[in-house]
């Protein structure tokens, strides 16, 4: 039985943005069309066209369910491509410390930061992590998120890193993409970053692969964290095992992360605050998606990445919340988009593409999600909001219906 969404006032397909692989996006790439209908068959988009022009072969089908959109806007479901959603506890006290001038590195050196969350996460049961995580997932869904990336990295040992990834698999409602980020910080059981990376490559990654808990491997390349040379060696081993790789790169210092990303053909380089014109040009010529995380920059009171320069050079840009307990404790997509517009000088079409097509590329799912095209997954948002009012008003939550793979997963339309 199919579902026909009719009386769509404005449809944004993002087909043009997908054809341009998420690069140099303008309004013409949004695929704007008025008075449209869209047909869902099972979990796929089967037809898109003008209102009242449904092909006869579909119109004759029995059991076709029609839903009147009543002049609402329809666009692709948002893709949240960078989160640390599974964790226990909070780091509110550290937020106050940073506000009083203590650096992130100083807090980490005293056992705070990631290691603080590590203790709480290790102590939590699988079910506790799932219950906490599902509440966070539901909040993302209410904003129109239909695909959600979730990293491990708050356990830093074999048993509990696997527990975190198992929790991701138990989350319900959206398509989830798991990323192994065991190389997030140095746990107290190890003396050197190199010995810990060897442990991850020899002991942990084979288990992650065997249990099919993740297909992606991330690492935090930064001064005071994982050095570029050892990180490259580790990521190459991950690639040899069949994992896709991505990198937390050049966030606090120009530490070589974006260079490693380009060299290895990483799916994404995330953060990229400290890059110079040289790295901008290199990234623009590559297939690396540049993931911008402006709420993390807001919370850490740092400069913002050169998104405008990257876009003008031809790089593909994505946006995400970086939701985590320490440096970006927010799930607000509107805030991400607003900061991208105000602080990174991105246009609204670039922001919309960054949260759809660009983010889909960051997850290597561009053939399935990110745009509304025949044969692609029926992941979409039906909203009372005009598209020009997207990413405009922080705290506002317009009425909407959200579909993921053809199934309604959220609805507060009245």
Secondary structure, 3 states (H helix, E strand, C coil): CEEEEEEEEEEECCHHHHHCCCECCCHHHHCEEEEEEEEEECCEEEEEEECCCCCHHHHCCCCCEEEEEEEEEEEECEEECCECCCCCCCCHHHHHHHHCCCCHHHHHHCCCCHHHHHHHHHHCCHHHHHHHHHHHHHHHHHCCEEEEEEECCCCCCHHHHHHHHHHHHCCCCCEEEEEEEEECCCCCCCCCHHHHHHHHHHHHHHHHHHCCCCCEEEEEECCCCECHHHHHHHHHHHHHCCCEECEEECCCCCCCHHHHHHHHCCCEEEECCCCCHHHHHHHHCCCCEEEECHHHHHHHCCCCCCHHHHHHHCCEEEECCCECCCCCCCCCHHHHHHHHHHCCCCCHHHHHHHCCHHHHHHCCCCCCCCCCCCCCECCEEEECCCHHHCCCCCCCCCCEEEEECCEEEEECCC
